[in-house]
Amino acid sequence: MGPVSAGLLQLLALIGALALVYAPVGNYMARVYSSDKHLRVEKWIYKGIGANPDAEMTWPAYLRGVLAFSAVSVLFLYLLQRLQGVLPGSMGFSSVNPAQSFNTAVSFVTNTNWQSYYGEQTMGHVVQTAGLAVQNFVSAAVGMAVAVALVRGFARSRTGELGNFWSDLVRGTLRILLPGAAIAAVVLVACGAIQNFSGIHEVGQFMGGSQQWNGGAVASQEAIKELGTNGGGYFNANSAHPFENPSAFTNLFEIFLILVIPFSLTRTFGVMVGSVKQGYAILATMFTIWLGFTALMMWTEFAHHGPALQAAGGAMEGKEVRFGVGSSSIFAVSTTLTSTGAVDSFHSSFTGLGGGITMLSMMLGEIAPGGTGSGLYGILIMAVIAVFIAGLMVGRTPEYLGKKIGAREMKLAACYILITPALVLVFTAASMALPTPPNSMLNSGAHGFSEVLYAFTSASNNNGSAFAGLNANTDWYNTMTGLAMLLGRFLPMVFVLALAGSLAEQKPVPVTAGTLRTEKPLFTGLLVGAILIITGLTYFPALALGPLAEGLA
């Protein structure tokens, strides 16, 4: 079997697996967030934190809960790293310096999981398990909670109440992410991923010296890293490391974990608003973009010119031979179209156009299917933009799911789609204009610019993957990417929750002959077009200076 055929078969197997679990997982999540019953362990947690899970919250109260919880999480993780040198289980590693502690704490709390350090040489067992792994759960649950709050905004009327943040956070963690990650970790251990608390081992003799490998609770962290679209890795090689990703099967399984919750949340959305067809329309939009980008990536990476690439069956530089071009292409698109950031290949070694696809995937806002929660609320914002455009075309007040999209709603949606591009472009421009930051670039010219553009695109969109080649472990990049991650995560949430509150206060608008049918293929096409056009107009100049210039050279 040729590499192209193998890649296509893996793609079909992945689509089949996702289709098989779509309805059960989506329906289950809808029941979790709609239930009025609390588990005993949940009651203990509510009592411990002093929260009333049955108290409904308006959008400002919901936002305060999100920000307060995240601020405490950043402080806790920062202190844990600064105190690592005196903690047990540190494996002899010293405390992490302040700039990198700030960057890492912000990174994992914002569900970005950007790493400017070598995991196996910096973080001990306590920081990895009690700090980073815990944030992999709760940061994903925060994103899901905000998405559910927006869904309630569409589903409810004549009320400003969006549910209870603490209840949504705890339920998302305990009822969805924890059992899913436990099952995934067992599968990974059975397939060869390591799971222990051993120390550093010297392995063999290589050219007169020895090589050192760490043990660690890798499988459990790998499971939630993918399921919660977190990214990051126990080892610097990330999901290309055999301890994290032992075989071609686990590689495909990890891609499945990345995609399963974001895709299934569209079913949850459809059930909660009372129309599964609306969920199918959003799913179709996500799937169309994901499949199109995957096909385009596979084409660019399989388009081998010259005898060396022909012998390898594609552009194999920077790719694991265990996975090949096809699986690496699927992984690269899936991890950048979501907010995962895990990598099983070296994105900087992709072809010029292939590297551009990974950047464009993040620039879309990571909405196809996006992160756990963030993908759903991101594409619903784009749906609001799309119905507004349709309304302008026919001279009618736009409506979506029975709610009028007026001036207030459009201002909030416009702020949402503008904040991330502003962060990406401003921070990239500053890094290229100042005298010191360009020294971190490994390459010059278009590829060097791509390294910087990718870094801030990844940070501002809370992705976390790296183009590599850029030395990001400097005070400038640790601080600036940290700020980009904070602003890129929480400013959009402000606009999402404000929009949810505005929608929930409205009374439903009856469907008439002039109402745009948003469950139809026509709307799906309009939404896909709006996403691609808005993103293209925003980022084309920057892409032309980097990956397009390199790819067309």
Legacy VTK file of the C-alpha trace (Angstrom):
# vtk DataFile Version 3.0
C-alpha trace
ASCII
DATASET POLYDATA
POINTS 553 float
0.000 0.000 0.000
1.350 3.418 -0.941
1.666 6.301 1.554
-1.172 8.245 -0.084
-3.578 5.306 0.161
-2.547 4.695 3.774
-3.199 8.341 4.633
-6.637 8.285 3.014
-7.600 5.060 4.835
-6.577 6.583 8.167
-8.655 9.655 7.374
-11.710 7.517 6.565
-11.240 5.459 9.746
-11.045 8.639 11.814
-14.207 10.081 10.255
-16.040 6.807 10.868
-15.040 6.712 14.534
-16.103 10.323 15.076
-19.450 9.691 13.359
-20.043 6.646 15.545
-19.743 8.533 18.840
-21.167 11.887 17.708
-24.754 11.460 18.876
-24.116 9.489 22.111
-21.388 11.856 23.343
-23.293 14.988 22.297
-26.521 13.826 23.926
-24.677 12.870 27.099
-23.079 16.308 27.408
-26.486 17.948 26.892
-27.898 15.870 29.774
-24.919 16.782 31.978
-25.428 20.520 31.536
-29.235 20.355 31.726
-29.579 18.145 34.804
-30.821 19.584 38.087
-29.291 16.785 40.178
-25.876 16.871 41.846
-23.589 13.934 42.577
-22.457 13.438 46.171
-18.843 14.303 45.364
-20.041 17.440 43.604
-21.949 18.513 46.716
-18.757 18.104 48.744
-16.877 20.326 46.310
-19.595 23.002 46.371
-19.571 22.961 50.145
-15.777 23.205 50.205
-15.648 26.256 47.925
-18.767 27.865 49.403
-20.764 27.879 46.161
-24.498 27.457 45.680
-24.800 25.370 42.491
-28.508 26.106 42.091
-28.157 29.897 42.075
-28.606 31.293 38.574
-26.077 33.902 37.417
-26.352 36.888 35.118
-23.537 37.329 32.636
-21.463 39.701 34.842
-21.663 37.232 37.756
-20.779 34.325 35.450
-17.800 36.286 34.113
-16.611 37.120 37.623
-16.608 33.415 38.414
-14.539 32.639 35.300
-12.005 35.377 36.011
-11.732 34.706 39.753
-11.177 30.986 39.266
-8.615 31.574 36.514
-6.729 34.208 38.529
-6.399 31.871 41.511
-5.272 29.088 39.156
-2.545 31.285 37.643
-1.278 32.272 41.091
-1.271 28.670 42.354
0.587 27.317 39.328
3.073 30.185 39.402
3.898 29.553 43.067
4.153 25.809 42.496
6.853 26.375 39.881
8.709 28.951 41.949
8.780 26.542 44.910
9.695 23.461 42.879
13.240 23.347 44.261
12.002 22.634 47.799
9.116 20.328 46.878
9.310 16.535 47.027
9.307 14.746 43.702
11.198 17.554 41.986
13.653 15.040 40.461
16.479 17.406 41.365
15.181 20.246 39.203
15.537 23.762 40.558
12.797 26.359 40.817
11.618 27.828 37.530
12.650 31.436 36.878
9.977 34.163 37.253
9.435 34.998 33.558
9.070 31.371 32.553
6.894 30.597 35.598
4.541 33.419 34.596
4.456 32.267 30.978
3.800 28.629 31.866
1.157 29.418 34.497
-0.737 31.640 32.059
-0.241 29.112 29.276
-1.846 26.177 31.056
-4.635 28.168 32.726
-5.675 29.651 29.374
-5.802 26.197 27.742
-2.901 27.244 25.485
-0.140 25.005 26.843
2.587 26.885 25.029
5.963 25.613 26.277
9.169 27.610 26.025
11.090 24.962 27.982
12.127 21.314 27.736
9.546 19.443 29.808
11.805 16.537 30.762
14.546 18.934 31.887
12.494 21.521 33.765
9.392 20.167 35.529
9.335 17.533 38.264
6.538 15.101 39.086
4.691 17.440 41.475
4.489 20.349 39.047
3.569 18.045 36.172
0.777 16.195 37.980
-0.520 18.589 40.660
-0.049 21.665 38.486
-0.045 21.158 34.738
-2.270 18.068 34.568
-4.901 19.619 36.852
-5.046 22.721 34.664
-5.489 20.499 31.609
-8.811 19.433 33.143
-10.157 22.665 34.574
-9.064 25.021 31.776
-10.923 22.831 29.288
-13.955 22.768 31.596
-13.937 26.588 31.750
-14.127 26.785 27.955
-16.999 24.312 27.874
-18.837 26.261 30.590
-18.634 29.521 28.616
-19.880 27.744 25.478
-22.837 26.292 27.377
-23.639 29.739 28.788
-23.853 31.109 25.236
-26.067 28.202 24.179
-28.390 28.996 27.084
-28.464 32.585 25.864
-29.951 31.356 22.579
-32.242 28.819 24.272
-33.694 31.080 26.993
-35.869 34.166 26.755
-36.969 37.066 28.949
-34.253 36.363 31.509
-30.674 37.422 31.973
-29.698 34.197 33.706
-27.146 31.875 32.097
-26.809 29.077 34.632
-24.189 28.654 37.347
-20.485 28.768 36.496
-19.364 26.631 39.446
-21.870 23.922 38.622
-20.884 23.943 34.937
-17.179 23.840 35.833
-17.495 20.928 38.255
-19.820 18.904 36.036
-17.660 19.367 32.962
-14.620 18.199 34.889
-16.087 15.279 36.838
-18.748 13.947 34.481
-17.168 14.513 31.045
-13.423 15.081 31.103
-12.390 12.845 34.012
-14.101 9.615 32.862
-13.132 10.255 29.234
-9.500 10.837 30.134
-9.425 7.767 32.398
-10.599 5.518 29.562
-8.157 7.129 27.135
-5.246 6.717 29.572
-5.954 2.989 29.934
-5.916 2.633 26.140
-2.626 4.511 25.881
-0.980 2.444 28.638
-2.186 -0.757 26.966
-0.597 0.436 23.724
2.780 1.276 25.265
2.672 4.785 26.750
4.472 4.961 30.098
2.784 5.692 33.433
5.019 5.818 36.505
6.789 8.109 38.942
10.327 6.927 38.352
13.309 9.233 38.220
15.956 9.899 35.606
17.567 6.885 33.933
20.727 6.663 31.892
20.097 4.651 28.758
22.975 3.049 26.836
26.171 4.531 25.571
26.152 6.805 22.568
29.385 8.093 21.031
31.186 7.936 24.355
28.318 9.389 26.405
25.022 8.265 27.897
21.489 9.452 27.192
19.051 10.267 29.992
15.305 9.583 30.012
12.712 10.569 32.592
9.822 8.525 33.814
6.501 10.125 34.612
2.711 9.892 34.672
2.736 10.365 30.919
-0.278 8.380 29.699
-2.731 10.105 32.071
-1.445 13.543 31.120
-1.383 12.668 27.426
-5.022 11.576 27.589
-6.373 14.847 29.005
-3.878 16.839 26.953
-5.631 15.626 23.802
-9.192 15.206 25.099
-9.218 18.724 26.563
-7.510 20.179 23.451
-4.735 21.382 25.712
-1.450 20.557 24.010
1.839 20.720 25.826
3.803 17.590 26.513
5.724 15.702 29.155
8.655 15.630 26.745
10.000 18.284 24.416
9.344 16.059 21.389
5.677 16.126 22.404
3.465 13.586 20.624
6.362 12.542 18.407
7.979 10.964 21.494
7.432 7.187 21.733
6.724 7.410 25.480
3.768 9.709 24.707
2.709 8.296 21.337
4.072 4.770 20.811
2.535 3.678 17.494
0.534 4.597 14.402
-2.623 3.407 16.183
-2.088 5.652 19.222
-1.372 8.525 16.866
-4.766 8.098 15.199
-6.383 7.582 18.620
-4.910 10.856 19.865
-6.287 12.709 16.825
-9.676 11.174 17.661
-9.401 12.463 21.237
-8.576 15.959 19.976
-11.679 16.117 17.780
-14.331 14.150 19.651
-15.580 16.762 22.151
-15.434 19.839 19.848
-17.363 18.048 17.088
-19.829 16.447 19.532
-20.582 19.783 21.198
-22.509 20.762 18.059
-24.942 17.959 18.918
-25.126 19.283 22.484
-25.913 22.714 21.057
-28.685 21.335 18.833
-30.295 19.400 21.678
-30.183 22.336 24.107
-31.725 24.826 21.643
-34.404 22.314 20.664
-33.305 21.682 17.065
-30.688 19.062 16.233
-30.761 20.337 12.634
-29.185 23.568 13.851
-26.422 21.478 15.357
-25.972 19.627 12.073
-25.576 22.944 10.218
-22.776 24.020 12.560
-21.230 20.544 12.341
-21.322 20.683 8.544
-19.493 24.018 8.603
-16.800 22.707 10.927
-16.413 19.460 9.012
-16.201 21.169 5.613
-13.349 23.410 6.732
-11.529 20.605 8.577
-11.766 18.173 5.663
-10.803 20.834 3.113
-7.751 21.913 5.092
-6.726 18.278 5.667
-6.970 17.507 1.944
-4.997 20.642 1.096
-2.303 19.814 3.643
-1.940 16.242 2.383
-1.662 17.528 -1.173
1.095 20.025 -0.313
3.072 17.471 1.706
2.691 14.611 -0.776
3.585 16.844 -3.741
7.143 15.545 -3.810
9.503 16.970 -6.418
12.968 15.556 -6.839
14.409 12.058 -6.306
14.948 12.375 -2.532
11.335 13.301 -1.796
10.069 10.722 -4.285
12.036 8.009 -2.503
10.586 9.107 0.847
7.032 9.249 -0.504
6.594 12.917 0.396
8.153 15.750 2.361
9.462 13.622 5.249
11.821 16.123 6.875
10.666 16.728 10.433
8.115 13.902 10.369
8.119 10.677 12.355
8.701 7.638 10.123
6.230 5.731 12.327
3.434 8.047 11.197
4.430 9.199 7.725
3.148 12.135 5.719
-0.556 11.266 5.746
-1.034 10.831 9.484
1.268 13.763 10.266
-0.798 15.987 7.966
-4.063 14.971 9.644
-2.541 15.586 13.075
-1.119 18.985 12.082
-4.438 20.256 10.721
-6.453 18.840 13.631
-4.172 20.306 16.275
-4.117 23.797 14.705
-7.812 23.920 13.815
-8.452 23.149 17.484
-6.789 24.849 20.446
-4.667 21.792 21.123
-1.111 22.617 20.144
0.139 19.045 20.505
2.395 18.063 17.594
3.647 14.773 16.184
5.847 16.466 13.576
8.016 19.550 13.110
5.747 22.226 11.620
8.716 24.368 10.679
9.872 21.576 8.354
6.592 21.415 6.457
6.601 22.822 2.951
6.161 26.595 2.741
2.475 26.281 1.873
1.991 23.483 4.408
3.335 25.711 7.185
0.990 28.431 5.962
-1.975 26.072 6.300
-1.147 25.443 9.971
-1.035 29.197 10.561
-4.247 29.868 8.642
-5.951 27.109 10.645
-5.265 29.043 13.842
-6.087 32.390 12.247
-9.621 31.186 11.514
-10.122 31.396 15.269
-9.742 27.641 15.776
-13.419 27.006 15.130
-13.326 23.958 12.870
-13.982 22.284 15.233
-11.989 24.419 17.658
-11.175 23.812 21.293
-13.324 22.253 23.992
-15.999 24.914 24.234
-14.035 27.724 22.595
-14.632 26.223 19.156
-18.400 26.160 19.646
-18.753 29.679 20.994
-16.333 30.949 18.339
-18.305 29.527 15.432
-21.607 30.699 16.947
-20.190 34.228 16.941
-19.351 33.738 13.265
-22.913 32.488 12.696
-24.203 35.760 14.144
-21.915 37.638 11.717
-23.172 35.498 8.821
-26.873 36.120 9.508
-26.127 39.832 9.829
-24.479 39.779 6.377
-27.492 37.907 4.992
-29.826 40.466 6.549
-27.944 43.306 4.871
-28.322 41.564 1.522
-32.120 41.381 1.700
-32.795 44.499 3.781
-34.244 42.604 6.747
-33.404 42.666 10.455
-31.227 39.578 10.956
-32.394 36.787 13.257
-30.697 33.666 14.551
-32.475 30.934 16.509
-35.419 33.237 17.127
-33.307 36.122 18.441
-32.899 39.464 16.695
-29.330 40.470 15.959
-29.357 44.195 16.604
-26.712 46.885 17.068
-25.672 45.703 20.543
-25.243 42.092 19.457
-23.248 43.080 16.367
-20.930 45.351 18.356
-20.138 42.489 20.723
-19.606 40.044 17.845
-17.391 42.557 16.022
-15.253 43.103 19.125
-14.874 39.334 19.440
-13.568 38.831 15.902
-11.238 41.868 16.052
-9.429 41.282 19.340
-7.384 38.214 18.348
-6.097 39.549 14.992
-5.126 42.795 16.743
-3.062 40.855 19.290
-1.368 38.712 16.636
-0.439 41.555 14.313
0.571 44.110 16.954
2.816 41.711 18.902
4.369 40.354 15.692
5.062 43.858 14.398
6.641 44.885 17.713
8.848 41.796 17.744
10.093 42.497 14.238
10.586 46.255 14.775
12.517 46.198 18.046
16.260 45.478 17.907
16.539 42.512 20.278
13.583 40.105 19.607
14.658 39.241 16.017
17.842 37.724 17.447
15.693 34.788 18.603
14.938 33.771 15.004
16.908 30.782 13.739
16.218 31.674 10.100
16.177 34.935 8.210
13.835 36.097 5.481
10.304 34.791 4.995
10.816 31.672 7.129
12.185 33.708 10.039
9.191 36.036 9.873
6.920 32.969 9.829
8.520 31.781 13.078
7.509 34.998 14.861
4.080 35.220 13.208
3.344 31.600 14.125
4.376 32.157 17.755
1.954 35.030 18.342
-0.783 33.412 16.256
-0.470 30.331 18.459
-0.384 32.308 21.715
-3.204 34.746 20.921
-5.498 31.963 19.688
-4.639 29.793 22.720
-3.275 27.020 20.535
0.184 26.391 21.974
1.932 24.666 19.084
5.233 26.111 17.897
6.755 26.583 14.461
10.074 25.911 16.182
13.311 27.538 15.192
12.373 30.508 17.380
14.100 30.778 20.758
11.027 31.781 22.740
12.641 31.279 26.156
13.644 34.922 26.577
12.207 37.603 28.832
10.607 39.334 25.825
8.855 36.306 24.387
7.917 34.811 27.770
6.293 38.093 28.791
4.707 39.055 25.463
3.337 35.607 24.643
2.045 35.428 28.228
0.142 38.683 27.735
-1.110 37.506 24.339
-2.433 34.298 25.919
-4.188 36.132 28.747
-5.825 38.723 26.512
-6.583 36.195 23.778
-8.407 33.931 26.216
-10.354 36.236 28.497
-11.217 39.307 26.423
-13.201 37.181 23.921
-14.974 35.506 26.846
-16.154 38.932 28.033
-17.833 39.559 24.690
-19.241 36.011 24.491
-20.890 36.207 27.904
-22.162 39.738 27.296
-23.718 38.524 24.040
-25.228 35.526 25.845
-26.813 37.832 28.427
-28.204 40.125 25.728
-29.732 37.200 23.834
-31.234 35.631 26.963
-33.069 38.866 27.770
-34.875 38.930 24.414
-38.252 37.466 23.697
-38.356 34.928 20.845
-39.161 36.156 17.359
-41.671 34.003 15.425
-40.489 32.348 12.223
-41.925 33.915 9.067
-41.560 33.410 5.326
-38.697 35.929 5.309
-36.696 34.231 8.075
-33.317 32.864 6.991
-33.377 29.071 7.447
-30.138 28.574 9.335
-30.429 24.775 9.361
-30.177 24.565 5.559
-27.068 23.907 3.374
-27.348 27.451 2.006
-26.560 28.874 5.437
-23.692 26.423 5.875
-22.188 27.685 2.619
-22.705 31.298 3.702
-21.031 30.609 7.052
-18.029 28.868 5.469
-17.635 31.759 3.032
-17.889 34.400 5.750
-15.251 32.656 7.873
-12.760 32.294 5.023
-13.289 35.786 3.599
-13.060 37.610 6.937
-9.922 35.685 7.901
-8.347 36.166 4.479
-8.944 39.918 4.452
-7.494 40.231 7.946
-4.337 38.162 7.621
-3.436 38.077 3.911
-0.720 40.791 4.109
1.036 38.977 6.970
0.743 35.587 5.269
2.100 37.093 2.042
5.268 38.169 3.864
5.807 34.739 5.408
4.538 31.349 4.237
3.147 32.494 0.885
6.422 34.168 -0.057
8.316 31.048 0.962
5.925 28.627 -0.711
5.865 30.502 -4.026
9.608 31.129 -4.134
LINES 1 554
553 0 1 2 3 4 5 6 7 8 9 10 11 12 13 14 15 16 17 18 19 20 21 22 23 24 25 26 27 28 29 30 31 32 33 34 35 36 37 38 39 40 41 42 43 44 45 46 47 48 49 50 51 52 53 54 55 56 57 58 59 60 61 62 63 64 65 66 67 68 69 70 71 72 73 74 75 76 77 78 79 80 81 82 83 84 85 86 87 88 89 90 91 92 93 94 95 96 97 98 99 100 101 102 103 104 105 106 107 108 109 110 111 112 113 114 115 116 117 118 119 120 121 122 123 124 125 126 127 128 129 130 131 132 133 134 135 136 137 138 139 140 141 142 143 144 145 146 147 148 149 150 151 152 153 154 155 156 157 158 159 160 161 162 163 164 165 166 167 168 169 170 171 172 173 174 175 176 177 178 179 180 181 182 183 184 185 186 187 188 189 190 191 192 193 194 195 196 197 198 199 200 201 202 203 204 205 206 207 208 209 210 211 212 213 214 215 216 217 218 219 220 221 222 223 224 225 226 227 228 229 230 231 232 233 234 235 236 237 238 239 240 241 242 243 244 245 246 247 248 249 250 251 252 253 254 255 256 257 258 259 260 261 262 263 264 265 266 267 268 269 270 271 272 273 274 275 276 277 278 279 280 281 282 283 284 285 286 287 288 289 290 291 292 293 294 295 296 297 298 299 300 301 302 303 304 305 306 307 308 309 310 311 312 313 314 315 316 317 318 319 320 321 322 323 324 325 326 327 328 329 330 331 332 333 334 335 336 337 338 339 340 341 342 343 344 345 346 347 348 349 350 351 352 353 354 355 356 357 358 359 360 361 362 363 364 365 366 367 368 369 370 371 372 373 374 375 376 377 378 379 380 381 382 383 384 385 386 387 388 389 390 391 392 393 394 395 396 397 398 399 400 401 402 403 404 405 406 407 408 409 410 411 412 413 414 415 416 417 418 419 420 421 422 423 424 425 426 427 428 429 430 431 432 433 434 435 436 437 438 439 440 441 442 443 444 445 446 447 448 449 450 451 452 453 454 455 456 457 458 459 460 461 462 463 464 465 466 467 468 469 470 471 472 473 474 475 476 477 478 479 480 481 482 483 484 485 486 487 488 489 490 491 492 493 494 495 496 497 498 499 500 501 502 503 504 505 506 507 508 509 510 511 512 513 514 515 516 517 518 519 520 521 522 523 524 525 526 527 528 529 530 531 532 533 534 535 536 537 538 539 540 541 542 543 544 545 546 547 548 549 550 551 552
